Amino acid sequence: MTHNRYNVFNQIHKGLRHLMYDTAVRLQTTDLSRPEATEVINSVSLVVDLFDEHAHHEDKYVLPMVEKHNPALVADFEKDHELDHKLSDGLRQLVASWKSAATQQERNITGQGIFYAFNEFIAFNLYHMNREEDTLLATLWKHHTDEELHAASQAIVASIPPDVLMLESKWMMRSMNNAEIAEWMTGIKHGAPAEVYAVYLQMAEQELSAERFHMIASALETEITVAE
């Protein structure tokens, strides 16, 4: 959905997609029969954990804003989250089996199970996130102001443990275009303590190409709009 309104899902969805894509590529190019595959298997667990956390935030902070206007729509998305949890639990069980496997053959067989289960998880969540940014967002825009949506986002951010927030922020930084990052950083610059802004500025320098970072840094100094 394209619109000039505030998209409460955009940043975190872009970050989660990027993490999911990155993990999927590494998963299918790794020999899962080898113990060295532990790193990518742990990435699968990370994806599952972050998606579960994200669903919890939506259940607590976003869906209640829609429920009084369209309870049937909320019930539909809650069913989606229940299915997502089942997919997550299935992956967790496979990961545990892979880590406890005694032989290379067992790791290989279980690894293939993880590969296909993760692809099913990806397919479901890509469709689910698109639906959220279509039907759910349209209802939010119809009944709530951008200020109310920003407040919901801020409440979510405040509820996230600092280490998890930094991890998610890195993936969001890697995943957004220049204009989106400049807008995000401008909000931090004016709404957060100077030391927090400094942390995010350093993160941008580390995660972005030199060309992109200089474009965004210049925009932040003059607060002009940058090209995407």
N, C-alpha and C positions, 0 to 999 in steps of 0.2 A: 504494500500500500504506500502510495506517495502522497505526502501532505506536508504542510508547513507547521503543523502542530507538533508538540513534544511527544516523541516516541519513547515511552518508559521502558521498552524492551530492547531498544536498538543496541546499546553498548554491550550489555551482558550477553545478548544473543550472538553478536559478532564475535566476542571473545570465546564463547563456548563452541561456536561453529569451528573457529580456527583451531582450537585445542583438539576438537574431535577429528577434524580433517588430518591434522598433523599426526595424531595417534594412529589413525587408520592407515596412513601411508607407511609409517614405521612398522605397524603390525604385519602388514602384508609383505614387507621386504625383509623381515627378520626370521631366522631359522628358530622356530618356537620349540624345537626339540633340545636346544642348547640352554644350559643354565644362565648364559649371558643374556638371554631374552628377558630376564627379570625386570630390567629397566622399562621396557615397553609394556610388560604386563602390569607393572606398577602405574604406568600412565593410564592404562585402561581403568584401573581402580580409581585414579584421580578424576577421570572424566565422570565416572558413575557417581562419585561422592559430590562433585560440584553440581551435577544436574539434579541430584536429590536435594541439595541445599537450595538450589534455584527454585525448584518446585515448591518447597516449603515456604519460601519467601512469597511466591505468588499466592499460595493458599492463604497466607496470613495477612498480606498487605494489599494485594491487587484484586483478587476475586471478591472480597467483601465490598469493594467499591462498585462492583458490577451486579452483585446478587440482588440488591433491592430493585434494580431496574430490569434485570433479565435473569431470574433464578434458573430457568431451564438451561440457559447458556452456561452458567456456572456449573451446574450439575454435569453437563457434558464434559467440561474441562476437568472437573474433579475425577471423572471416570478415566480420562486420559492420564492423569497423574497416577491413578491406581495401576493402570497398565504399565506406565513407565517404571513404577516401583517394582513390579513383577519382573520386568526386563532387567532392571538393576540387580535384583536379588539373584536372578539366574546367572548373571555375569560374575557376581561375587562368589557364588558357589563354584563356578568353573575356575576362577582365579585361585581359590583355595585348593581345589583339586590339582591344578597345575603345580602350585608351590609344594604340595605334599607328594607329588609323583616321584616314584623311586627309580624309574628308568627313563632313558631317552625316548623310547617308544611311547610310554605313557604321557610324557610331556608333549610329544608330537601330536598324539590323538587329542588330548585335552586342548592343546593350543589351537588346533583346527576348530574345535568347538567354540573357543573364545572368539576366533576370527569371524565365524558366521553369526554368532550371537551378537557381537559388537556391530556388525553390519546391519543387523535387524534393529538394534538400538539406535544406530545413526538414522536409518530410514524413518523410524517412528518419530524421532525427535526433530528432524528437519521439517517434516510435515506438521508436527505439533507447533513448532515455533512459528512457522508461516501462518498457521491458523490464528495464533495469538496476535500476530501483527496485522491481521486482517479483521476478523469478526470481533475479537475481544477488544482490540484497540479502537475500533469504530464505536463501540458502546462506551468506552471510557471517554473518548473525545466528545461524544454526544452529551454526556451528563456531568463531566468534570472539566474544570479549567486546567490550563497548563501548570498553574501554581499548585493546585492540588496534586497533580501527577508528580511534580518535582518533589513535593513534600513526601509522597509515598516512596519515591526513590531514595530520598535522604534517610527516611526511617529504615529502609532496607540496608543501606550502607552502614548506618550506625549499629545495626544488629550483627554485622559480620566481624568475626575475630580479625585483628590486624594482620596476622600472617596470611590468612586466606584472602583478605582484601587486597594485599599487595600482589599475591599470585594472580588473582583475577584481573587486577589492574594491568599487569604486564601483558596478559593475553589480549585484553581490550586495546591496549596501546598498539600492539602488533597488528590489530585487525581493522582499525578504523582508517578512514581517509583523512587527509590533512585538515579539511574544514571541520570535521567532527572532533578531531583531537584539539584543534585550536579553541573551539567552543568549550570543550570539556575543561581544558587547562585554564581558560579565562574564568570559568566558574570557580575553579579551585583557587585561583589567584585572588579573587575578590571575596570568597566565602570561607576560606580555611586559613589557619595560621601560616605565617611565612615559612616555617620549617616544613610544613606539609607540602606546600607548593614547591619548595626546593627539592624535596624527595621525588615528586612527580616530574619535575623538570629534568632531574638527573636520569630518571627512568626513561623519559622520552629520548634523551641523548644516547642512552645505551641500547634501546630497542629499535630505533629508527635509523635509516641511512643518514649520512651526514647532510645530504642535500635536503631531505625532508625535514630533518631537525632544524636546520638553519631557516627554512621557510616558516616553520611554525614558531620558532623563537622570535623571528622578526615580527611576525604577526602579533605575538603576545606583547612585545615591547611597544608597538604602536596601536595594538588592538584593531587591526584591519582584517578584512575577510581574505582568506587564502583560497587558492584554487584547490579543488579536490584531487 
